Amino acid sequence: MTVRADDLVEGGSPPPRQSLLDKARAVRSIRPQALLWMLMLTPPACWTRIRAGRRPFAPTFPDRRPTLPRASLAGRVLSGEPFLRPTTECDCHAPEVLAVADELRSRSAGDWQYAQAVFRFAAGEIVHGVEPAPGGVVQTLRRGYGICVDKVNLFVALARAGGLRARYCSITIDVNPDEATDLIENGPPLFRTYARIFEKLEAEPDLRLQRLGRLAKQILHEHAQRMQRQGLQWDLTFHPIAEVEVGETWIPSDPTWDDAEAAAYGLPLPRLGYQPTVLRQLRAKISRRSEIVPFRGGADVGRFLFCLLARGAVDYLNQSLEEARGQGRRVLEEVGAAAYIRRYRHFYVPVPEIARLGVDFPRYPTS
């Protein structure tokens, strides 16, 4: 049975709740002009789909895996233990999830290799793309794309399906105005990613895209400057990471980016066993650990409305991410993954507890 209790929390403290004033300020920061320009891009996007024989609000890209293999449940023992059982948006007992887990397990010599295989699959086989929230991890598998929380859900589901306990982690960042100099370049990776997409918008020949890019970039800079001036503890509940247990050691992981996306935006290539970029670069801390995904409901509604009303802007965002992946692949083909990793070797810090696993773990990855 799927666990849905909201109090399945282990360690840490609940993330701070935003006050009504904070929420009002966040809404006010989204300028009406930006919303207007995003809405203006929707009718042409819908009309393009209709002319191509597609539904007007269909996703930017078709499903990457329209047909999924299903594992047989006959005679299979399905765990009901905490951190191994299905939870909201994480059905680790789905036949489609078990089929992938079985395949990855068959190619892994032990739990550590399996954890690495699950991480590579969630990070590399599910590309970054913005669409309404999927109905669960099976739909994420079928789509082959998703945002950070979709990929984390799949990572947790595959880990549990293969017998490894896994949990969600909420993180917070303490922003010190004396230390924060440029949150766009040195802040959360998503800041850097979207800032570059907005710059690309400004260079477009379409005046609507230019104006939208300028407005969006200005809003992002104003938000970063406000954080610098005030200093605050920034709750990143909307960007959870995960921890997987291998040999009684909990290892943090963030499968948000694949190698091509990381190379395109100048980020370290993600590797399991090293501190995730969001923890290492931003000196973030884990504030809460839970068996269930930290947020849902309202966030899913907002995501649905954004993808519905700003369909043209969402298409542009997804196409920009696809182009970035192509650029990142070319970078890695030119310099090689090993050379790229050496370039960013100072970003790699092994998880302190990794030595308990007894594996040969280098100071930074070699591939």
Rosetta blueprint (number, residue, H / E / L):
1 M L
2 T L
3 V E
4 R L
5 A L
6 D L
7 D L
8 L L
9 V E
10 E E
11 G E
12 G E
13 S L
14 P L
15 P L
16 P L
17 R L
18 Q L
19 S L
20 L H
21 L H
22 D H
23 K H
24 A H
25 R H
26 A H
27 V H
28 R H
29 S L
30 I L
31 R L
32 P H
33 Q H
34 A H
35 L H
36 L H
37 W H
38 M H
39 L H
40 M H
41 L L
42 T H
43 P H
44 P H
45 A H
46 C H
47 W H
48 T H
49 R H
50 I H
51 R H
52 A L
53 G L
54 R L
55 R L
56 P L
57 F L
58 A L
59 P L
60 T L
61 F L
62 P L
63 D L
64 R L
65 R L
66 P L
67 T L
68 L L
69 P L
70 R L
71 A L
72 S L
73 L L
74 A L
75 G L
76 R L
77 V L
78 L L
79 S L
80 G L
81 E L
82 P L
83 F L
84 L L
85 R L
86 P L
87 T E
88 T L
89 E L
90 C E
91 D L
92 C L
93 H L
94 A L
95 P H
96 E H
97 V H
98 L H
99 A H
100 V H
101 A H
102 D H
103 E H
104 L H
105 R H
106 S H
107 R L
108 S L
109 A L
110 G L
111 D H
112 W H
113 Q H
114 Y H
115 A H
116 Q H
117 A H
118 V H
119 F H
120 R H
121 F H
122 A H
123 A H
124 G H
125 E L
126 I L
127 V E
128 H E
129 G L
130 V L
131 E L
132 P L
133 A L
134 P L
135 G L
136 G L
137 V H
138 V H
139 Q H
140 T H
141 L H
142 R H
143 R H
144 G L
145 Y E
146 G E
147 I L
148 C H
149 V H
150 D H
151 K H
152 V H
153 N H
154 L H
155 F H
156 V H
157 A H
158 L H
159 A H
160 R H
161 A H
162 G L
163 G L
164 L L
165 R L
166 A E
167 R E
168 Y E
169 C E
170 S E
171 I E
172 T E
173 I E
174 D E
175 V E
176 N L
177 P L
178 D L
179 E L
180 A L
181 T L
182 D L
183 L H
184 I H
185 E H
186 N H
187 G L
188 P L
189 P H
190 L H
191 F H
192 R H
193 T H
194 Y H
195 A H
196 R H
197 I H
198 F H
199 E H
200 K H
201 L H
202 E H
203 A L
204 E L
205 P L
206 D L
207 L H
208 R H
209 L H
210 Q H
211 R H
212 L H
213 G H
214 R H
215 L H
216 A H
217 K H
218 Q H
219 I H
220 L H
221 H H
222 E H
223 H H
224 A H
225 Q H
226 R H
227 M H
228 Q H
229 R H
230 Q H
231 G L
232 L E
233 Q E
234 W E
235 D E
236 L L
237 T L
238 F L
239 H L
240 P L
241 I E
242 A E
243 E E
244 V E
245 E E
246 V E
247 G L
248 E L
249 T E
250 W E
251 I E
252 P E
253 S E
254 D L
255 P L
256 T L
257 W L
258 D L
259 D H
260 A H
261 E H
262 A H
263 A H
264 A H
265 Y L
266 G L
267 L L
268 P L
269 L L
270 P L
271 R L
272 L L
273 G L
274 Y E
275 Q L
276 P L
277 T H
278 V H
279 L H
280 R H
281 Q L
282 L L
283 R L
284 A L
285 K E
286 I E
287 S E
288 R E
289 R E
290 S E
291 E L
292 I L
293 V L
294 P L
295 F L
296 R L
297 G L
298 G H
299 A H
300 D H
301 V H
302 G H
303 R H
304 F H
305 L H
306 F H
307 C H
308 L H
309 L H
310 A L
311 R H
312 G H
313 A H
314 V H
315 D H
316 Y H
317 L H
318 N H
319 Q H
320 S H
321 L H
322 E H
323 E H
324 A H
325 R H
326 G H
327 Q H
328 G H
329 R H
330 R H
331 V H
332 L H
333 E H
334 E H
335 V H
336 G L
337 A H
338 A H
339 A H
340 Y H
341 I H
342 R H
343 R H
344 Y L
345 R H
346 H H
347 F H
348 Y L
349 V L
350 P E
351 V L
352 P H
353 E H
354 I H
355 A H
356 R H
357 L H
358 G L
359 V L
360 D L
361 F L
362 P L
363 R L
364 Y L
365 P L
366 T L
367 S L
